[in-house]
Amino acid sequence: MERRQRGVSAGLLLLLYQISQVGLQNIPSVTLGVLVLNIFLFLNPLRPLPEVCLSVNEAVHRKNWQRLLLAPFHHADDWHLYYNMISMLWKGIMLERKLKSMWFAYIIAVFSVLIGVVYMVLEVLLVIILDDPSYEMNCGVGFSGVLFALKVLNNHYNPGRVSSVFGLPIASKYACWVELVAIHLISPG
């Protein structure tokens, strides 16, 4: 896993600018808390990325379960943080207002852990299906899985909407899948 630069950088400055454009008073409390936590941990990581990233080897074999809690809130670099937190900002504003703060906080907490469990199950399945033990070593960080789950939830609560993905109008129920593939192609890993 690559080491990221610490401190203020272009992605972080752009994120702070975007947040200021929305206005702190317009961001619901849980959404704002998630943004602040992720920015704080980007600037002051609890441990180096190789010690917080989630993998089958580290979490299951070495019983380092705290990675389930740490990995979603650490980011590889400033652009990883920027894209995830801009997505969180918009999804959080829409969903937290609809679901109310307590329920939204519960969903964020559950998704943060559950996504890590799903990630590890998928990695184990790849090991079994492809007979390739290297998948146990894949190590990931970031909030992307939680954001994908929030996007699916948002599509559930707002059916029939059309989203723009790279300027192309796509039904929202399919947009999350197109976005997932696009993100993987733009930023694999």
C-alpha positions, 0 to 999 in steps of 0.5 A, spaced: 500 500 500 502 506 498 504 511 503 500 518 502 502 525 504 501 528 510 498 535 511 494 540 507 494 538 500 490 540 493 485 535 494 484 537 502 483 544 500 478 543 494 474 539 499 474 544 504 472 549 499 466 545 497 464 544 504 464 552 505 460 553 499 455 548 501 455 552 508 456 548 515 449 550 517 446 546 511 450 540 513 446 535 517 450 533 524 451 526 523 454 528 515 458 533 518 461 529 524 463 523 518 466 529 514 470 532 520 472 525 523 475 523 516 479 529 515 481 529 522 484 522 521 487 524 514 491 529 518 492 525 524 492 518 522 491 513 528 497 508 525 500 508 518 496 505 513 499 498 512 497 498 520 489 500 519 488 497 512 483 491 512 485 484 509 483 477 510 490 475 512 490 481 518 483 481 520 481 474 520 488 470 520 492 475 525 485 476 529 486 484 528 479 485 528 480 493 530 481 494 522 474 493 521 473 499 525 479 503 522 480 502 515 473 505 513 476 512 516 483 512 513 484 514 506 490 513 501 491 520 499 488 527 499 484 525 492 481 519 495 479 523 501 476 528 496 472 524 492 469 520 498 468 526 502 464 530 496 460 523 495 459 523 503 457 530 503 451 530 498 449 523 500 449 525 507 445 531 506 439 527 502 439 521 506 440 524 513 434 529 512 430 524 510 432 518 515 433 523 521 440 524 524 439 518 529 437 513 524 442 515 519 448 515 524 446 508 526 446 506 518 453 509 517 456 505 523 453 498 521 455 500 514 462 501 516 463 495 519 458 490 515 462 493 508 468 490 511 465 484 513 463 483 505 469 485 503 473 480 506 468 474 504 469 476 497 476 476 498 475 469 501 471 467 495 476 469 490 481 465 494 477 459 493 474 460 486 481 462 483 485 458 487 489 464 489 491 465 496 494 472 494 487 475 495 488 474 502 493 479 502 489 485 499 489 490 503 484 496 503 482 503 506 477 508 505 469 510 505 468 507 498 464 501 500 459 505 505 458 510 500 456 505 495 451 502 500 448 509 501 448 510 494 443 504 493 439 506 499 438 513 496 436 510 490 431 506 494 428 512 497 428 516 491 426 511 485 425 514 478 431 519 478 436 520 473 443 521 475 449 524 470 455 519 470 460 523 466 455 527 463 451 521 461 444 521 463 443 514 467 437 511 471 439 512 478 438 505 480 443 503 475 448 509 476 451 506 482 453 500 478 456 505 472 459 509 478 462 503 481 465 500 474 468 508 472 471 509 479 475 502 478 477 504 471 479 511 473 482 509 480 484 501 481 485 499 488 
